[in-house]
């Protein structure tokens, strides 16, 4: 189960894919969106494609604990493995205390500067397109409703995530051989 945050998402206009025809370049009316912000705390299960989010006006430990509780409720299992980054709210004292009540949860932290290992990151891009692209929001309630509608649509049409990045092929050394682990001097 991959966990992460998306945000802050501003209450503003999110440009869509419309293009202006003619001699002028593609433009849209700027919207500086000083009407509030919202964070989406998400959980994504790559094996089934199912996702869950918790919205909050802050990125804090309490919101992260609410997300973990939602994972327990919406993804029933005997054991959970949560993959997260090293954000301070993920390793806070409050989160550690909450996890003590759930010994069946194991948390694995991805290495620093390796966010691409968390499979929720490419899902955020698809989710953003479903929930935000081409829409204008006037209130936090409209933004939250759009996020929940996008999530509902995703879960109705979910599919397992397949990693499309191909492994790198090791280059051949001189004389056409590949390096062996035992032959490399360290």
VOPAGU-2260 file (C-alpha; in pm, 1 decimal, decimal comma):
REM VOPAGU-2260
SITE   aa  ch    i         X         Y         Z
SITE  UNK   A    0       0,0       0,0       0,0
SITE  UNK   A    1     154,7     330,3    -110,4
SITE  UNK   A    2      82,7     646,9      92,8
SITE  UNK   A    3     161,3    1008,5      15,3
SITE  UNK   A    4      24,1    1364,6      11,5
SITE  UNK   A    5     -86,8    1579,0    -280,3
SITE  UNK   A    6     -94,0    1950,4    -234,0
SITE  UNK   A    7    -140,9    2212,0    -138,0
SITE  UNK   A    8    -424,1    2227,9    -390,3
SITE  UNK   A    9    -547,3    2582,7    -432,0
SITE  UNK   A   10    -906,4    2686,9    -490,5
SITE  UNK   A   11    -848,6    2829,0    -839,8
SITE  UNK   A   12    -876,1    2750,9   -1209,7
SITE  UNK   A   13    -689,5    2444,1   -1334,1
SITE  UNK   A   14    -624,6    2472,4   -1709,4
SITE  UNK   A   15    -748,2    2197,3   -1935,3
SITE  UNK   A   16    -641,5    2073,4   -2276,0
SITE  UNK   A   17    -825,2    2337,8   -2479,8
SITE  UNK   A   18    -620,6    2515,8   -2742,7
SITE  UNK   A   19    -678,5    2852,3   -2899,3
SITE  UNK   A   20    -678,9    2839,9   -3279,2
SITE  UNK   A   21    -529,2    3114,3   -3488,7
SITE  UNK   A   22    -202,7    3300,8   -3493,5
SITE  UNK   A   23    -182,9    3352,7   -3116,3
SITE  UNK   A   24     -24,0    3101,6   -2887,0
SITE  UNK   A   25    -231,9    2898,1   -2642,2
SITE  UNK   A   26    -323,7    3103,5   -2336,2
SITE  UNK   A   27    -571,4    3104,1   -2051,2
SITE  UNK   A   28    -694,1    3368,1   -1810,2
SITE  UNK   A   29    -468,0    3374,2   -1501,7
SITE  UNK   A   30    -631,4    3290,7   -1171,2
SITE  UNK   A   31    -416,2    3344,8    -867,7
SITE  UNK   A   32    -648,3    3146,0    -640,3
SITE  UNK   A   33    -631,7    3316,3    -303,2
SITE  UNK   A   34    -947,6    3138,4    -185,3
SITE  UNK   A   35    -793,6    2863,3      30,1
SITE  UNK   A   36    -591,7    2544,4      -1,3
SITE  UNK   A   37    -652,7    2178,0      61,6
SITE  UNK   A   38    -427,3    1873,1     103,0
SITE  UNK   A   39    -519,5    1527,9     -26,1
SITE  UNK   A   40    -364,3    1245,1     176,7
SITE  UNK   A   41    -386,2     931,7     -35,1
SITE  UNK   A   42    -344,4     555,7     -24,4
SITE  UNK   A   43    -303,6     350,0    -341,7
SITE  UNK   A   44    -291,6     -27,6    -373,0
SITE  UNK   A   45    -106,3    -109,0    -699,0
SITE  UNK   A   46    -217,9    -475,2    -707,3
SITE  UNK   A   47    -587,6    -387,7    -739,5
SITE  UNK   A   48    -573,9     -20,7    -838,5
SITE  UNK   A   49    -802,6      79,1    -550,6
SITE  UNK   A   50    -738,7     414,8    -388,0
SITE  UNK   A   51    -856,6     618,5     -89,8
SITE  UNK   A   52    -804,7     980,0      10,2
SITE  UNK   A   53    -852,8    1196,3     316,8
SITE  UNK   A   54    -875,9    1571,6     263,7
SITE  UNK   A   55    -743,2    1822,6     511,5
SITE  UNK   A   56    -658,3    2190,1     526,4
SITE  UNK   A   57    -318,6    2100,7     676,0
SITE  UNK   A   58     -41,2    1849,3     619,0
SITE  UNK   A   59      -0,6    1720,3     971,1
SITE  UNK   A   60      27,4    1402,7    1177,7
SITE  UNK   A   61    -344,2    1399,7    1265,3
SITE  UNK   A   62    -437,7    1384,7     895,0
SITE  UNK   A   63    -186,1    1107,3     838,5
SITE  UNK   A   64    -331,4     906,8    1126,7
SITE  UNK   A   65    -679,5     954,7     977,9
SITE  UNK   A   66    -546,2     816,1     647,9
SITE  UNK   A   67    -398,8     509,8     821,2
SITE  UNK   A   68    -731,9     447,9     995,3
SITE  UNK   A   69    -910,9     478,0     660,2
SITE  UNK   A   70    -668,0     225,8     507,8
SITE  UNK   A   71    -752,5     -21,3     785,1
SITE  UNK   A   72   -1125,5      22,4     719,5
SITE  UNK   A   73   -1128,0      28,3     338,1
SITE  UNK   A   74    -858,2    -230,3     267,2
SITE  UNK   A   75    -937,2    -521,5     501,4
SITE  UNK   A   76    -641,9    -753,8     557,4
SITE  UNK   A   77    -457,6    -948,1     825,5
SITE  UNK   A   78    -140,6    -748,9     762,2
SITE  UNK   A   79     -56,3    -419,5     591,8
SITE  UNK   A   80     273,3    -301,4     445,9
SITE  UNK   A   81     271,1      76,7     402,3
SITE  UNK   A   82     525,5     240,2     172,0
SITE  UNK   A   83     592,5     605,3     254,8
SITE  UNK   A   84     850,3     877,3     212,9
SITE  UNK   A   85    1045,9    1022,4     505,0
SITE  UNK   A   86     824,2    1324,0     565,8
SITE  UNK   A   87     837,2    1446,1     925,3
SITE  UNK   A   88     463,0    1385,2     973,4
SITE  UNK   A   89     513,6    1016,8     885,6
SITE  UNK   A   90     771,6     965,4    1159,4
SITE  UNK   A   91     625,5    1195,1    1423,9
SITE  UNK   A   92     569,9    1086,1    1781,2
SITE  UNK   A   93     189,4    1090,9    1733,3
SITE  UNK   A   94     206,7     859,0    1430,1
SITE  UNK   A   95     445,4     620,2    1606,0
SITE  UNK   A   96     210,6     609,2    1902,9
SITE  UNK   A   97     -90,5     540,2    1678,5
SITE  UNK   A   98      97,8     260,0    1501,4
SITE  UNK   A   99     167,5      89,8    1835,9
SITE  UNK   A  100    -205,0      10,2    1851,9
SITE  UNK   A  101    -175,7    -175,2    1518,9
SITE  UNK   A  102     110,2    -429,4    1530,2
SITE  UNK   A  103     -16,9    -578,9    1202,5
SITE  UNK   A  104     100,4    -264,9    1016,2
SITE  UNK   A  105     456,5    -254,7     889,4
SITE  UNK   A  106     587,2      76,4     753,9
SITE  UNK   A  107     863,3      82,0     492,9
SITE  UNK   A  108    1027,5     412,7     409,5
SITE  UNK   A  109    1163,1     474,5      60,2
SITE  UNK   A  110    1514,8     618,9      36,4
SITE  UNK   A  111    1549,9     996,2      34,2
SITE  UNK   A  112    1545,4    1150,5    -315,6
SITE  UNK   A  113    1377,0     839,5    -462,6
SITE  UNK   A  114    1011,5     946,6    -475,5
SITE  UNK   A  115     969,8     759,8    -805,8
SITE  UNK   A  116     980,7     433,8    -605,6
SITE  UNK   A  117     646,7     519,7    -445,6
SITE  UNK   A  118     384,7     404,6    -696,6
SITE  UNK   A  119     130,1     656,8    -576,7
SITE  UNK   A  120     328,5     930,8    -754,1
SITE  UNK   A  121     222,6     832,3   -1110,3
SITE  UNK   A  122    -130,3     774,2    -980,2
SITE  UNK   A  123    -143,5    1133,7    -850,3
SITE  UNK   A  124     -90,4    1253,1   -1207,7
SITE  UNK   A  125    -388,0    1051,7   -1332,8
SITE  UNK   A  126    -597,2    1154,7   -1032,9
SITE  UNK   A  127    -516,1    1523,2   -1087,7
SITE  UNK   A  128    -633,2    1490,4   -1446,4
SITE  UNK   A  129    -961,2    1325,8   -1337,7
SITE  UNK   A  130   -1044,0    1562,6   -1054,7
SITE  UNK   A  131    -892,3    1900,4   -1144,5
SITE  UNK   A  132    -811,3    1941,0   -1513,6
SITE  UNK   A  133   -1019,6    2205,5   -1690,2
SITE  UNK   A  134   -1218,3    2306,0   -1381,2
SITE  UNK   A  135   -1261,2    2628,6   -1187,3
SITE  UNK   A  136   -1327,5    2619,8    -812,6
SITE  UNK   A  137   -1469,0    2901,3    -604,3
SITE  UNK   A  138   -1478,3    2733,3    -261,1
SITE  UNK   A  139   -1298,6    2462,3     -65,4
SITE  UNK   A  140   -1620,8    2258,7     -67,7
SITE  UNK   A  141   -1626,5    2256,2    -450,8
SITE  UNK   A  142   -1263,2    2144,6    -461,6
SITE  UNK   A  143   -1320,7    1869,0    -205,9
SITE  UNK   A  144   -1632,2    1747,3    -390,7
SITE  UNK   A  145   -1437,3    1731,1    -715,3
SITE  UNK   A  146   -1158,4    1531,1    -548,1
SITE  UNK   A  147   -1408,7    1283,8    -400,8
SITE  UNK   A  148   -1592,1    1253,0    -735,8
SITE  UNK   A  149   -1261,1    1188,5    -911,9
SITE  UNK   A  150   -1179,0     918,9    -656,5
SITE  UNK   A  151   -1522,4     760,3    -695,6
SITE  UNK   A  152   -1478,6     752,3   -1074,7
SITE  UNK   A  153   -1129,1     602,7   -1041,4
SITE  UNK   A  154   -1241,3     326,7    -805,1
SITE  UNK   A  155   -1534,5     242,2   -1034,3
SITE  UNK   A  156   -1290,4     197,7   -1325,5
SITE  UNK   A  157    -982,0      79,6   -1132,9
SITE  UNK   A  158    -722,0    -153,1   -1278,0
SITE  UNK   A  159    -394,7    -296,0   -1146,7
SITE  UNK   A  160     -96,5     -68,0   -1191,1
SITE  UNK   A  161     180,0    -201,4   -1412,0
SITE  UNK   A  162     520,2     -40,8   -1394,4
SITE  UNK   A  163     608,2      69,2   -1747,1
SITE  UNK   A  164     970,6     158,0   -1684,0
SITE  UNK   A  165    1195,4    -108,9   -1832,2
SITE  UNK   A  166    1504,8    -224,3   -1644,0
SITE  UNK   A  167    1833,7     -90,8   -1770,1
SITE  UNK   A  168    2040,5    -335,2   -1971,7
SITE  UNK   A  169    2391,2    -373,3   -1841,4
SITE  UNK   A  170    2651,0    -278,4   -2102,5
SITE  UNK   A  171    2880,4    -546,8   -2236,2
SITE  UNK   A  172    3239,3    -522,9   -2123,7
SITE  UNK   A  173    3539,2    -573,6   -2345,5
SITE  UNK   A  174    3537,6    -921,2   -2505,0
SITE  UNK   A  175    3156,6    -944,7   -2487,9
SITE  UNK   A  176    3114,4   -1051,1   -2124,3
SITE  UNK   A  177    2895,9    -909,5   -1849,6
SITE  UNK   A  178    3040,4    -833,6   -1505,5
SITE  UNK   A  179    2980,5   -1100,2   -1239,6
SITE  UNK   A  180    2927,3   -1002,8    -878,4
SITE  UNK   A  181    3213,3   -1221,1    -758,4
SITE  UNK   A  182    3460,7   -1073,6   -1006,0
SITE  UNK   A  183    3412,0    -708,7    -910,8
SITE  UNK   A  184    3677,7    -582,3    -671,0
SITE  UNK   A  185    3557,7    -333,8    -413,9
